[in-house]
Amino acid sequence: MITADLAFERVAVAQAPETLVAALTHVASSVGYDSVAVAFAPPPSVVARSITALTTYSKAWVSECMQMPAHSIALDPILKHLASSVRPLVWDEATYSNNKCSELYERFSGHGLGSGMTVNVRGTRGESVSVGFTCAKRHAPQATSILAELGSLCLAATATLHAFSRMEGVGAQPDTDVRLTPRELELLRWSRCGKTAWETGNILGISQATAQFHLRNAAQKLGVASKQQAVLRAMELRLIE
């Protein structure tokens, strides 16, 4: 099982797209995935805005995908999910069959894309990144296994957004003179360990709503949009270890 520190250090500090993909590939292999795909979109305010796409998928798959009609690609349930939600998506053969896209799935699975997890992260300025982790297995792991790896993969995706934003020069960094309360720091430390607000509330003897309140306050002070981004930013500023 990959640690939060490893996900942060190998991905967030990447200096170039190639090293970023290499780091993500290491993260993926640590939890049983064979390949990765990344798409970064800068904020709408960026002139000549274009999406940066990187992948370790086979060249044959990339070639076949580029030749497919647009209306066929538009049916892909993963792309539909990314367009409307930031929730992580665990997908496999059933995802495509339930959406009446079995033929599309067979084309993808023929190139080793049998199942995986896709994480979509958005920044405070409108920038976003989607990261896909895939393997050849046609069925996703059991729920308990997915929960065990979800925290690390979400953190890796958030670190990817951080790295791309830095490489692309997206916006100024938030104020480094951030003052978090002891309770906010405590919540972030437990979040870093993969605990949910509900689990942390039970540990600390507070309600889930109170835990979420402190996490939202911490994210606001750190100038980020989510709990995972708050954890990364706090680690970067050495507010938590």
ZADOSE-769318 format. One record per atom (N, C-alpha, C): atom name; x, y, z. Coordinates in steps of 0.2 Angstrom, whole numbers, always signed. Atoms other than C-alpha are relative to their C-alpha. Layout:
residues N
{r 'CA'; {X; Y; Z}}
...
***
This chain:
residues 241
{r 'N'; {+4; -6; +0}}
{r 'CA'; {+0; +0; +0}}
{r 'C'; {+4; +6; +0}}
{r 'N'; {-4; -6; +0}}
{r 'CA'; {+7; +17; -5}}
{r 'C'; {-2; +5; +5}}
{r 'N'; {+1; -5; -5}}
{r 'CA'; {+9; +30; +8}}
{r 'C'; {-2; +7; -3}}
{r 'N'; {+2; -7; +2}}
{r 'CA'; {+2; +48; +7}}
{r 'C'; {+7; +4; -1}}
{r 'N'; {-6; -3; +1}}
{r 'CA'; {+20; +54; +9}}
{r 'C'; {+3; -1; -7}}
{r 'N'; {-3; +2; +6}}
{r 'CA'; {+26; +44; -6}}
{r 'C'; {-4; +3; -6}}
{r 'N'; {+4; -3; +5}}
{r 'CA'; {+11; +50; -17}}
{r 'C'; {+1; +7; -1}}
{r 'N'; {-2; -7; +1}}
{r 'CA'; {+15; +68; -13}}
{r 'C'; {+7; +1; -2}}
{r 'N'; {-6; -1; +2}}
{r 'CA'; {+33; +67; -15}}
{r 'C'; {+2; -1; -7}}
{r 'N'; {-1; +2; +7}}
{r 'CA'; {+34; +58; -31}}
{r 'C'; {-4; +3; -5}}
{r 'N'; {+4; -3; +5}}
{r 'CA'; {+20; +67; -40}}
{r 'C'; {+0; +8; +1}}
{r 'N'; {+1; -7; -1}}
{r 'CA'; {+18; +84; -32}}
{r 'C'; {+7; +4; -2}}
{r 'N'; {-6; -3; +1}}
{r 'CA'; {+37; +88; -34}}
{r 'C'; {+3; -1; -7}}
{r 'N'; {-2; +1; +6}}
{r 'CA'; {+38; +83; -52}}
{r 'C'; {+1; +6; -4}}
{r 'N'; {-2; -6; +3}}
{r 'CA'; {+47; +96; -63}}
{r 'C'; {-2; +0; -8}}
{r 'N'; {+2; +0; +7}}
{r 'CA'; {+41; +90; -80}}
{r 'C'; {-6; -5; -1}}
{r 'N'; {+5; +5; +1}}
{r 'CA'; {+26; +80; -88}}
{r 'C'; {+2; -7; +0}}
{r 'N'; {-3; +7; +0}}
{r 'CA'; {+37; +65; -91}}
{r 'C'; {+1; -3; +6}}
{r 'N'; {-2; +2; -7}}
{r 'CA'; {+43; +64; -73}}
{r 'C'; {-7; -1; +4}}
{r 'N'; {+7; +0; -4}}
{r 'CA'; {+25; +67; -67}}
{r 'C'; {-3; -7; -2}}
{r 'N'; {+4; +6; +2}}
{r 'CA'; {+18; +52; -78}}
{r 'C'; {+4; -6; +3}}
{r 'N'; {-4; +6; -3}}
{r 'CA'; {+33; +41; -72}}
{r 'C'; {-2; -1; +8}}
{r 'N'; {+2; +1; -7}}
{r 'CA'; {+28; +45; -54}}
{r 'C'; {-7; -3; +1}}
{r 'N'; {+7; +3; -1}}
{r 'CA'; {+10; +42; -56}}
{r 'C'; {+0; -8; -2}}
{r 'N'; {+0; +7; +2}}
{r 'CA'; {+14; +25; -65}}
{r 'C'; {+2; -4; +6}}
{r 'N'; {-3; +4; -6}}
{r 'CA'; {+24; +20; -49}}
{r 'C'; {-6; +0; +5}}
{r 'N'; {+5; +0; -5}}
{r 'CA'; {+9; +25; -38}}
{r 'C'; {-6; -5; -3}}
{r 'N'; {+5; +5; +3}}
{r 'CA'; {-3; +15; -50}}
{r 'C'; {+2; -7; +1}}
{r 'N'; {-3; +6; -1}}
{r 'CA'; {+8; +0; -49}}
{r 'C'; {+0; -3; +7}}
{r 'N'; {+0; +1; -7}}
{r 'CA'; {+9; +1; -30}}
{r 'C'; {-7; -3; +2}}
{r 'N'; {+7; +3; -2}}
{r 'CA'; {-10; -3; -29}}
{r 'C'; {-3; -4; -5}}
{r 'N'; {+3; +5; +5}}
{r 'CA'; {-12; -15; -44}}
{r 'C'; {-2; +3; -6}}
{r 'N'; {+2; -2; +7}}
{r 'CA'; {-15; -4; -59}}
{r 'C'; {+6; +0; -5}}
{r 'N'; {-5; +1; +5}}
{r 'CA'; {-5; -6; -75}}
{r 'C'; {+2; +7; -3}}
{r 'N'; {-1; -6; +4}}
{r 'CA'; {-7; +11; -83}}
{r 'C'; {-4; +6; +2}}
{r 'N'; {+3; -6; -2}}
{r 'CA'; {-12; +29; -81}}
{r 'C'; {-1; +5; -6}}
{r 'N'; {+2; -5; +5}}
{r 'CA'; {-20; +43; -91}}
{r 'C'; {-1; +7; +3}}
{r 'N'; {+1; -7; -3}}
{r 'CA'; {-19; +62; -87}}
{r 'C'; {-3; +5; -5}}
{r 'N'; {+2; -6; +4}}
{r 'CA'; {-28; +77; -94}}
{r 'C'; {-1; +6; +5}}
{r 'N'; {+0; -6; -4}}
{r 'CA'; {-25; +94; -87}}
{r 'C'; {-3; +6; -4}}
{r 'N'; {+3; -5; +4}}
{r 'CA'; {-36; +109; -92}}
{r 'C'; {+2; +7; +5}}
{r 'N'; {-2; -7; -4}}
{r 'CA'; {-29; +127; -86}}
{r 'C'; {-7; +4; +1}}
{r 'N'; {+5; -4; -1}}
{r 'CA'; {-41; +140; -80}}
{r 'C'; {-3; +3; -6}}
{r 'N'; {+3; -3; +6}}
{r 'CA'; {-54; +148; -92}}
{r 'C'; {+3; +6; -2}}
{r 'N'; {-3; -6; +1}}
{r 'CA'; {-45; +164; -90}}
{r 'C'; {+7; +0; -4}}
{r 'N'; {-6; +1; +3}}
{r 'CA'; {-29; +157; -98}}
{r 'C'; {-1; +1; -8}}
{r 'N'; {+0; -1; +7}}
{r 'CA'; {-26; +164; -116}}
{r 'C'; {+2; -6; -4}}
{r 'N'; {-2; +6; +5}}
{r 'CA'; {-25; +150; -130}}
{r 'C'; {-1; -6; +5}}
{r 'N'; {+1; +5; -4}}
{r 'CA'; {-32; +138; -117}}
{r 'C'; {+0; -7; -4}}
{r 'N'; {+0; +6; +3}}
{r 'CA'; {-28; +120; -122}}
{r 'C'; {+1; -6; +6}}
{r 'N'; {-1; +5; -5}}
{r 'CA'; {-29; +103; -113}}
{r 'C'; {+6; -4; -1}}
{r 'N'; {-6; +4; +0}}
{r 'CA'; {-13; +94; -109}}
{r 'C'; {-2; -8; +1}}
{r 'N'; {+2; +7; -1}}
{r 'CA'; {-16; +75; -111}}
{r 'C'; {+7; -5; -1}}
{r 'N'; {-6; +4; -1}}
{r 'CA'; {-3; +62; -106}}
{r 'C'; {-3; -7; +1}}
{r 'N'; {+3; +6; -1}}
{r 'CA'; {-5; +43; -106}}
{r 'C'; {+6; -5; -1}}
{r 'N'; {-5; +6; +1}}
{r 'CA'; {+5; +26; -104}}
{r 'C'; {-4; -5; -4}}
{r 'N'; {+4; +5; +4}}
{r 'CA'; {-9; +17; -114}}
{r 'C'; {+4; -2; -6}}
{r 'N'; {-4; +2; +6}}
{r 'CA'; {-3; +8; -129}}
{r 'C'; {-2; +4; -6}}
{r 'N'; {+0; -4; +6}}
{r 'CA'; {+0; +17; -145}}
{r 'C'; {-6; -2; -5}}
{r 'N'; {+5; +3; +4}}
{r 'CA'; {-12; +5; -154}}
{r 'C'; {-7; +3; +3}}
{r 'N'; {+6; -3; -3}}
{r 'CA'; {-26; +11; -142}}
{r 'C'; {-1; +7; -2}}
{r 'N'; {+0; -7; +1}}
{r 'CA'; {-22; +29; -144}}
{r 'C'; {-2; +1; -8}}
{r 'N'; {+2; -1; +7}}
{r 'CA'; {-23; +27; -163}}
{r 'C'; {-7; -2; -2}}
{r 'N'; {+7; +2; +1}}
{r 'CA'; {-39; +17; -163}}
{r 'C'; {-5; +5; +3}}
{r 'N'; {+4; -5; -3}}
{r 'CA'; {-47; +30; -151}}
{r 'C'; {-1; +6; -4}}
{r 'N'; {+0; -6; +4}}
{r 'CA'; {-42; +44; -162}}
{r 'C'; {-4; -1; -7}}
{r 'N'; {+3; +1; +6}}
{r 'CA'; {-50; +36; -177}}
{r 'C'; {-8; -2; +1}}
{r 'N'; {+7; +2; -2}}
{r 'CA'; {-67; +32; -168}}
{r 'C'; {-4; +6; -2}}
{r 'N'; {+5; -6; +1}}
{r 'CA'; {-82; +43; -173}}
{r 'C'; {-1; +4; +7}}
{r 'N'; {+1; -4; -6}}
{r 'CA'; {-85; +57; -161}}
{r 'C'; {-6; -2; +4}}
{r 'N'; {+6; +2; -4}}
{r 'CA'; {-103; +51; -157}}
{r 'C'; {+1; -7; +4}}
{r 'N'; {-1; +6; -4}}
{r 'CA'; {-96; +34; -151}}
{r 'C'; {+4; +2; +6}}
{r 'N'; {-4; -2; -6}}
{r 'CA'; {-83; +42; -140}}
{r 'C'; {-5; +4; +5}}
{r 'N'; {+4; -3; -4}}
{r 'CA'; {-97; +53; -133}}
{r 'C'; {-4; -4; +5}}
{r 'N'; {+4; +5; -4}}
{r 'CA'; {-106; +38; -126}}
{r 'C'; {+4; -3; +6}}
{r 'N'; {-4; +3; -5}}
{r 'CA'; {-92; +33; -115}}
{r 'C'; {-2; +2; +7}}
{r 'N'; {+3; -2; -7}}
{r 'CA'; {-99; +33; -97}}
{r 'C'; {+6; +3; +4}}
{r 'N'; {-5; -3; -4}}
{r 'CA'; {-82; +38; -90}}
{r 'C'; {+1; +8; -2}}
{r 'N'; {+0; -7; +2}}
{r 'CA'; {-82; +54; -100}}
{r 'C'; {-6; +4; +2}}
{r 'N'; {+7; -3; -2}}
{r 'CA'; {-100; +58; -96}}
{r 'C'; {+1; +1; +8}}
{r 'N'; {-1; -1; -8}}
{r 'CA'; {-95; +56; -77}}
{r 'C'; {+5; +6; +1}}
{r 'N'; {-5; -5; -1}}
{r 'CA'; {-80; +67; -79}}
{r 'C'; {-3; +7; -1}}
{r 'N'; {+3; -7; +2}}
{r 'CA'; {-91; +81; -87}}
{r 'C'; {-5; +3; +5}}
{r 'N'; {+5; -2; -4}}
{r 'CA'; {-103; +81; -73}}
{r 'C'; {+1; +0; +8}}
{r 'N'; {-1; +1; -7}}
{r 'CA'; {-95; +76; -56}}
{r 'C'; {+8; +0; +1}}
{r 'N'; {-7; +0; -2}}
{r 'CA'; {-79; +77; -46}}
{r 'C'; {+1; -7; +4}}
{r 'N'; {+0; +7; -4}}
{r 'CA'; {-83; +60; -37}}
{r 'C'; {+4; -5; -4}}
{r 'N'; {-3; +6; +3}}
{r 'CA'; {-71; +46; -40}}
{r 'C'; {-4; -5; -3}}
{r 'N'; {+5; +5; +3}}
{r 'CA'; {-78; +33; -52}}
{r 'C'; {+4; -6; -1}}
{r 'N'; {-3; +7; +1}}
{r 'CA'; {-73; +15; -51}}
{r 'C'; {-4; -4; -5}}
{r 'N'; {+4; +3; +6}}
{r 'CA'; {-78; +6; -67}}
{r 'C'; {+3; -6; -2}}
{r 'N'; {-2; +7; +3}}
{r 'CA'; {-77; -11; -75}}
{r 'C'; {-5; -2; -6}}
{r 'N'; {+4; +2; +5}}
{r 'CA'; {-86; -21; -88}}
{r 'C'; {-8; +2; +1}}
{r 'N'; {+7; -1; -2}}
{r 'CA'; {-103; -19; -79}}
{r 'C'; {-2; +8; -1}}
{r 'N'; {+1; -7; +1}}
{r 'CA'; {-101; +0; -80}}
{r 'C'; {-2; +2; -7}}
{r 'N'; {+2; -1; +7}}
{r 'CA'; {-102; -1; -99}}
{r 'C'; {-6; -4; -2}}
{r 'N'; {+6; +3; +1}}
{r 'CA'; {-115; -14; -100}}
{r 'C'; {-6; +3; +2}}
{r 'N'; {+5; -3; -3}}
{r 'CA'; {-126; -5; -89}}
{r 'C'; {-2; +6; -4}}
{r 'N'; {+2; -6; +4}}
{r 'CA'; {-125; +10; -100}}
{r 'C'; {+0; -2; -8}}
{r 'N'; {+1; +3; +7}}
{r 'CA'; {-127; -1; -116}}
{r 'C'; {+5; +2; -5}}
{r 'N'; {-6; -1; +4}}
{r 'CA'; {-110; +2; -122}}
{r 'C'; {+5; -6; +0}}
{r 'N'; {-5; +6; +0}}
{r 'CA'; {-103; -16; -122}}
{r 'C'; {+4; +0; -6}}
{r 'N'; {-4; +0; +5}}
{r 'CA'; {-97; -14; -139}}
{r 'C'; {+7; +4; +0}}
{r 'N'; {-6; -5; -2}}
{r 'CA'; {-86; +1; -134}}
{r 'C'; {+5; -3; +5}}
{r 'N'; {-4; +4; -5}}
{r 'CA'; {-80; -9; -119}}
{r 'C'; {+5; -5; -3}}
{r 'N'; {-4; +5; +3}}
{r 'CA'; {-74; -23; -129}}
{r 'C'; {+6; +2; -4}}
{r 'N'; {-5; -3; +3}}
{r 'CA'; {-64; -12; -140}}
{r 'C'; {+6; +3; +4}}
{r 'N'; {-4; -2; -5}}
{r 'CA'; {-56; -4; -125}}
{r 'C'; {+4; -6; +3}}
{r 'N'; {-3; +5; -3}}
{r 'CA'; {-53; -20; -116}}
{r 'C'; {+5; -4; -4}}
{r 'N'; {-5; +3; +4}}
{r 'CA'; {-44; -27; -131}}
{r 'C'; {+7; +3; +0}}
{r 'N'; {-7; -3; -1}}
{r 'CA'; {-30; -15; -127}}
{r 'C'; {+2; +0; +7}}
{r 'N'; {-2; +1; -7}}
{r 'CA'; {-29; -20; -109}}
{r 'C'; {-3; +5; +5}}
{r 'N'; {+3; -5; -4}}
{r 'CA'; {-41; -7; -102}}
{r 'C'; {-7; -4; +2}}
{r 'N'; {+6; +4; -2}}
{r 'CA'; {-53; -19; -92}}
{r 'C'; {-3; +3; +6}}
{r 'N'; {+3; -3; -6}}
{r 'CA'; {-56; -9; -76}}
{r 'C'; {+4; +5; +3}}
{r 'N'; {-4; -5; -3}}
{r 'CA'; {-50; +5; -66}}
{r 'C'; {-4; +5; +4}}
{r 'N'; {+3; -5; -4}}
{r 'CA'; {-53; +21; -56}}
{r 'C'; {+2; +7; -3}}
{r 'N'; {-1; -7; +3}}
{r 'CA'; {-55; +39; -63}}
{r 'C'; {-1; +5; +6}}
{r 'N'; {+1; -5; -5}}
{r 'CA'; {-52; +54; -51}}
{r 'C'; {+0; +7; -4}}
{r 'N'; {+1; -7; +3}}
{r 'CA'; {-57; +72; -56}}
{r 'C'; {+1; +5; +5}}
{r 'N'; {-1; -5; -5}}
{r 'CA'; {-50; +86; -46}}
{r 'C'; {+0; +7; -4}}
{r 'N'; {+1; -7; +3}}
{r 'CA'; {-54; +105; -49}}
{r 'C'; {+3; +5; +5}}
{r 'N'; {-3; -5; -4}}
{r 'CA'; {-44; +120; -42}}
{r 'C'; {-4; +6; +1}}
{r 'N'; {+4; -6; -2}}
{r 'CA'; {-50; +136; -35}}
{r 'C'; {-1; +5; -6}}
{r 'N'; {+0; -5; +6}}
{r 'CA'; {-47; +146; -52}}
{r 'C'; {-3; -3; -6}}
{r 'N'; {+3; +3; +6}}
{r 'CA'; {-56; +134; -63}}
{r 'C'; {+4; -5; -4}}
{r 'N'; {-4; +5; +3}}
{r 'CA'; {-41; +123; -68}}
{r 'C'; {-3; -7; +3}}
{r 'N'; {+2; +7; -2}}
{r 'CA'; {-44; +104; -67}}
{r 'C'; {+4; -5; -3}}
{r 'N'; {-4; +6; +2}}
{r 'CA'; {-36; +87; -69}}
{r 'C'; {-4; -6; +1}}
{r 'N'; {+3; +7; -1}}
{r 'CA'; {-43; +70; -72}}
{r 'C'; {+6; -5; -1}}
{r 'N'; {-5; +5; +1}}
{r 'CA'; {-32; +55; -69}}
{r 'C'; {-3; -7; +0}}
{r 'N'; {+2; +7; +1}}
{r 'CA'; {-36; +37; -74}}
{r 'C'; {+5; -5; +2}}
{r 'N'; {-4; +5; -2}}
{r 'CA'; {-29; +22; -66}}
{r 'C'; {-3; -7; -3}}
{r 'N'; {+3; +5; +3}}
{r 'CA'; {-32; +6; -76}}
{r 'C'; {+4; -7; +0}}
{r 'N'; {-3; +7; +0}}
{r 'CA'; {-28; -13; -77}}
{r 'C'; {-4; -4; -5}}
{r 'N'; {+3; +4; +4}}
{r 'CA'; {-33; -27; -88}}
{r 'C'; {-6; -4; +2}}
{r 'N'; {+6; +4; -3}}
{r 'CA'; {-45; -36; -76}}
{r 'C'; {-6; +3; -2}}
{r 'N'; {+7; -2; +2}}
{r 'CA'; {-63; -35; -82}}
{r 'C'; {-4; +2; +6}}
{r 'N'; {+5; -2; -6}}
{r 'CA'; {-70; -33; -64}}
{r 'C'; {+4; +4; +5}}
{r 'N'; {-3; -4; -5}}
{r 'CA'; {-66; -20; -51}}
{r 'C'; {+1; -4; +6}}
{r 'N'; {-1; +3; -7}}
{r 'CA'; {-59; -25; -34}}
{r 'C'; {-7; +0; +4}}
{r 'N'; {+5; +0; -5}}
{r 'CA'; {-71; -28; -19}}
{r 'C'; {+0; +7; +3}}
{r 'N'; {+1; -7; -3}}
{r 'CA'; {-77; -12; -10}}
{r 'C'; {+5; +1; +5}}
{r 'N'; {-5; -1; -6}}
{r 'CA'; {-65; -15; +5}}
{r 'C'; {+7; +2; -3}}
{r 'N'; {-6; -2; +3}}
{r 'CA'; {-50; -15; -7}}
{r 'C'; {+0; +7; -3}}
{r 'N'; {+0; -6; +3}}
{r 'CA'; {-56; +0; -16}}
{r 'C'; {+1; +6; +5}}
{r 'N'; {-1; -5; -5}}
{r 'CA'; {-58; +10; +0}}
{r 'C'; {+7; +1; +3}}
{r 'N'; {-7; +0; -2}}
{r 'CA'; {-40; +5; +5}}
{r 'C'; {+4; +4; -4}}
{r 'N'; {-4; -4; +5}}
{r 'CA'; {-33; +13; -11}}
{r 'C'; {-2; +6; -2}}
{r 'N'; {+3; -6; +3}}
{r 'CA'; {-45; +27; -14}}
{r 'C'; {+4; +6; +3}}
{r 'N'; {-4; -6; -3}}
{r 'CA'; {-36; +39; -2}}
{r 'C'; {+6; +2; -3}}
{r 'N'; {-7; -1; +4}}
{r 'CA'; {-19; +37; -10}}
{r 'C'; {-1; +2; -7}}
{r 'N'; {+1; -2; +6}}
{r 'CA'; {-26; +38; -27}}
{r 'C'; {-3; +7; -1}}
{r 'N'; {+3; -7; +0}}
{r 'CA'; {-36; +54; -23}}
{r 'C'; {+5; +5; +1}}
{r 'N'; {-5; -5; -2}}
{r 'CA'; {-21; +62; -15}}
{r 'C'; {+5; +0; -6}}
{r 'N'; {-5; +0; +6}}
{r 'CA'; {-10; +57; -30}}
{r 'C'; {-3; +5; -6}}
{r 'N'; {+3; -4; +5}}
{r 'CA'; {-23; +65; -42}}
{r 'C'; {+0; +8; +2}}
{r 'N'; {-1; -7; -2}}
{r 'CA'; {-23; +81; -31}}
{r 'C'; {+7; +3; -1}}
{r 'N'; {-7; -2; +1}}
{r 'CA'; {-4; +81; -31}}
{r 'C'; {+1; +2; -8}}
{r 'N'; {-1; -1; +7}}
{r 'CA'; {-5; +80; -50}}
{r 'C'; {-3; +7; -2}}
{r 'N'; {+3; -7; +1}}
{r 'CA'; {-16; +96; -51}}
{r 'C'; {+5; +5; +3}}
{r 'N'; {-5; -4; -3}}
{r 'CA'; {-3; +104; -39}}
{r 'C'; {+6; +1; -5}}
{r 'N'; {-6; +0; +5}}
{r 'CA'; {+11; +99; -51}}
{r 'C'; {-1; +4; -6}}
{r 'N'; {+2; -3; +7}}
{r 'CA'; {+3; +104; -67}}
{r 'C'; {-1; +8; +1}}
{r 'N'; {+2; -7; -1}}
{r 'CA'; {-3; +121; -60}}
{r 'C'; {+7; +4; +1}}
{r 'N'; {-6; -3; +0}}
{r 'CA'; {+15; +125; -55}}
{r 'C'; {+4; +0; -6}}
{r 'N'; {-4; +0; +6}}
{r 'CA'; {+23; +119; -71}}
{r 'C'; {-3; +5; -6}}
{r 'N'; {+3; -4; +5}}
{r 'CA'; {+10; +129; -81}}
{r 'C'; {-1; +7; +3}}
{r 'N'; {+0; -6; -2}}
{r 'CA'; {+12; +144; -70}}
{r 'C'; {-7; +3; +1}}
{r 'N'; {+7; -2; -1}}
{r 'CA'; {-7; +145; -65}}
{r 'C'; {-1; +3; +7}}
{r 'N'; {+2; -4; -6}}
{r 'CA'; {-10; +159; -53}}
{r 'C'; {+6; +0; +5}}
{r 'N'; {-5; +0; -5}}
{r 'CA'; {+0; +164; -38}}
{r 'C'; {-2; -5; +6}}
{r 'N'; {+1; +5; -6}}
{r 'CA'; {+3; +153; -23}}
{r 'C'; {-4; +4; +6}}
{r 'N'; {+3; -3; -5}}
{r 'CA'; {-8; +156; -8}}
{r 'C'; {+5; +3; +5}}
{r 'N'; {-5; -3; -5}}
{r 'CA'; {-1; +166; +7}}
{r 'C'; {+2; -5; +4}}
{r 'N'; {-3; +5; -4}}
{r 'CA'; {+11; +156; +16}}
{r 'C'; {+0; +1; +8}}
{r 'N'; {+1; -1; -7}}
{r 'CA'; {+7; +164; +33}}
{r 'C'; {-7; -2; +2}}
{r 'N'; {+6; +3; -1}}
{r 'CA'; {-7; +153; +36}}
{r 'C'; {+0; -2; +8}}
{r 'N'; {+0; +2; -7}}
{r 'CA'; {-13; +151; +54}}
{r 'C'; {-6; -5; +1}}
{r 'N'; {+5; +5; -1}}
{r 'CA'; {-23; +135; +57}}
{r 'C'; {-1; -1; +8}}
{r 'N'; {+1; +1; -7}}
{r 'CA'; {-31; +131; +74}}
{r 'C'; {+2; -7; +1}}
{r 'N'; {-2; +7; -2}}
{r 'CA'; {-26; +115; +84}}
{r 'C'; {-5; -5; -3}}
{r 'N'; {+5; +5; +3}}
{r 'CA'; {-42; +107; +79}}
{r 'C'; {+0; -1; -7}}
{r 'N'; {+0; +0; +7}}
{r 'CA'; {-41; +111; +61}}
{r 'C'; {+6; -4; -2}}
{r 'N'; {-6; +4; +1}}
{r 'CA'; {-23; +104; +61}}
{r 'C'; {-1; -8; +1}}
{r 'N'; {+1; +7; -2}}
{r 'CA'; {-29; +88; +70}}
{r 'C'; {-4; -3; -5}}
{r 'N'; {+5; +3; +5}}
{r 'CA'; {-43; +85; +57}}
{r 'C'; {+4; -1; -6}}
{r 'N'; {-4; +1; +6}}
{r 'CA'; {-30; +87; +43}}
{r 'C'; {+5; -6; +1}}
{r 'N'; {-5; +5; -1}}
{r 'CA'; {-18; +75; +51}}
{r 'C'; {-4; -7; -1}}
{r 'N'; {+4; +6; +1}}
{r 'CA'; {-32; +62; +52}}
{r 'C'; {-2; -1; -7}}
{r 'N'; {+1; +0; +7}}
{r 'CA'; {-37; +66; +34}}
{r 'C'; {+6; -3; -4}}
{r 'N'; {-7; +2; +3}}
{r 'CA'; {-19; +63; +29}}
{r 'C'; {+0; -8; +0}}
{r 'N'; {+0; +8; -1}}
{r 'CA'; {-21; +45; +36}}
{r 'C'; {-6; -3; -3}}
{r 'N'; {+5; +3; +4}}
{r 'CA'; {-36; +42; +25}}
{r 'C'; {-7; +0; +4}}
{r 'N'; {+7; +0; -4}}
{r 'CA'; {-50; +45; +38}}
{r 'C'; {-5; +4; -3}}
{r 'N'; {+5; -5; +2}}
{r 'CA'; {-66; +52; +33}}
{r 'C'; {-2; +4; +6}}
{r 'N'; {+2; -5; -5}}
{r 'CA'; {-75; +66; +42}}
{r 'C'; {-4; -4; +6}}
{r 'N'; {+4; +4; -4}}
{r 'CA'; {-87; +53; +50}}
{r 'C'; {+5; -4; +5}}
{r 'N'; {-5; +4; -4}}
{r 'CA'; {-72; +42; +56}}
{r 'C'; {+4; +4; +5}}
{r 'N'; {-4; -5; -5}}
{r 'CA'; {-62; +57; +63}}
{r 'C'; {-5; +2; +5}}
{r 'N'; {+4; -2; -5}}
{r 'CA'; {-77; +63; +72}}
{r 'C'; {-1; -5; +6}}
{r 'N'; {+0; +6; -5}}
{r 'CA'; {-79; +46; +81}}
{r 'C'; {+6; +0; +4}}
{r 'N'; {-6; +0; -3}}
{r 'CA'; {-61; +47; +85}}
{r 'C'; {+1; +5; +5}}
{r 'N'; {-1; -6; -4}}
{r 'CA'; {-61; +64; +92}}
{r 'C'; {-6; +2; +5}}
{r 'N'; {+6; -1; -4}}
{r 'CA'; {-78; +63; +100}}
{r 'C'; {-4; +6; -2}}
{r 'N'; {+4; -6; +2}}
{r 'CA'; {-86; +77; +89}}
{r 'C'; {-5; -3; -6}}
{r 'N'; {+4; +2; +5}}
{r 'CA'; {-100; +76; +76}}
{r 'C'; {+3; +0; -7}}
{r 'N'; {-3; -1; +7}}
{r 'CA'; {-97; +73; +57}}
{r 'C'; {-1; +7; -2}}
{r 'N'; {+1; -7; +2}}
{r 'CA'; {-104; +90; +54}}
{r 'C'; {+5; +5; +3}}
{r 'N'; {-5; -4; -3}}
{r 'CA'; {-92; +98; +66}}
{r 'C'; {+7; -1; -3}}
{r 'N'; {-7; +1; +3}}
{r 'CA'; {-77; +89; +58}}
{r 'C'; {+0; +3; -7}}
{r 'N'; {+0; -4; +6}}
{r 'CA'; {-83; +95; +41}}
{r 'C'; {+1; +7; +0}}
{r 'N'; {-1; -7; -1}}
{r 'CA'; {-84; +112; +47}}
{r 'C'; {+7; +2; +1}}
{r 'N'; {-7; -2; -1}}
{r 'CA'; {-66; +113; +53}}
{r 'C'; {+4; -2; -6}}
{r 'N'; {-4; +1; +6}}
{r 'CA'; {-60; +105; +37}}
{r 'C'; {-2; +5; -5}}
{r 'N'; {+1; -6; +5}}
{r 'CA'; {-69; +118; +26}}
{r 'C'; {+3; +6; +2}}
{r 'N'; {-3; -6; -2}}
{r 'CA'; {-62; +132; +37}}
{r 'C'; {+8; -1; -2}}
{r 'N'; {-8; +1; +1}}
{r 'CA'; {-44; +124; +35}}
{r 'C'; {+1; +1; -8}}
{r 'N'; {-1; -1; +7}}
{r 'CA'; {-47; +123; +16}}
{r 'C'; {+0; +7; -2}}
{r 'N'; {+1; -7; +2}}
{r 'CA'; {-53; +141; +15}}
{r 'C'; {+6; +4; +2}}
{r 'N'; {-6; -3; -3}}
{r 'CA'; {-38; +147; +25}}
{r 'C'; {+6; -1; -5}}
{r 'N'; {-6; +3; +4}}
{r 'CA'; {-26; +137; +14}}
{r 'C'; {-1; +2; -8}}
{r 'N'; {+1; -2; +7}}
{r 'CA'; {-34; +144; -2}}
{r 'C'; {-1; -6; -5}}
{r 'N'; {+1; +6; +4}}
{r 'CA'; {-39; +127; -9}}
{r 'C'; {-8; -2; +0}}
{r 'N'; {+7; +1; +2}}
{r 'CA'; {-55; +119; -15}}
{r 'C'; {-3; -7; +4}}
{r 'N'; {+3; +6; -3}}
{r 'CA'; {-56; +102; -6}}
{r 'C'; {+5; -2; +6}}
{r 'N'; {-4; +3; -6}}
{r 'CA'; {-50; +92; +9}}
{r 'C'; {+7; -3; -2}}
{r 'N'; {-6; +2; +2}}
{r 'CA'; {-37; +83; -1}}
{r 'C'; {+5; +5; -2}}
{r 'N'; {-4; -6; +2}}
{r 'CA'; {-30; +99; -8}}
{r 'C'; {+3; +3; +7}}
{r 'N'; {-2; -3; -6}}
{r 'CA'; {-30; +106; +10}}
{r 'C'; {+6; -4; +3}}
{r 'N'; {-6; +4; -3}}
{r 'CA'; {-19; +91; +16}}
{r 'C'; {+6; +1; -4}}
{r 'N'; {-6; -1; +4}}
{r 'CA'; {-7; +93; +2}}
{r 'C'; {+3; +7; +1}}
{r 'N'; {-3; -7; -1}}
{r 'CA'; {-5; +112; +5}}
{r 'C'; {+3; +0; +7}}
{r 'N'; {-3; +0; -7}}
{r 'CA'; {-3; +109; +24}}
{r 'C'; {+7; -3; +0}}
{r 'N'; {-7; +4; +0}}
{r 'CA'; {+11; +96; +20}}
{r 'C'; {+5; +5; -3}}
{r 'N'; {-5; -4; +4}}
{r 'CA'; {+19; +108; +8}}
{r 'C'; {+3; +6; +5}}
{r 'N'; {-2; -5; -4}}
{r 'CA'; {+19; +122; +21}}
{r 'C'; {+3; -3; +7}}
{r 'N'; {-2; +4; -6}}
{r 'CA'; {+25; +109; +34}}
{r 'C'; {-4; +2; +6}}
{r 'N'; {+5; -1; -6}}
{r 'CA'; {+10; +113; +45}}
{r 'C'; {-2; -7; +3}}
{r 'N'; {+0; +7; -2}}
{r 'CA'; {+8; +94; +46}}
{r 'C'; {+5; -4; -3}}
{r 'N'; {-5; +5; +2}}
{r 'CA'; {+19; +79; +44}}
{r 'C'; {-3; -6; -2}}
***
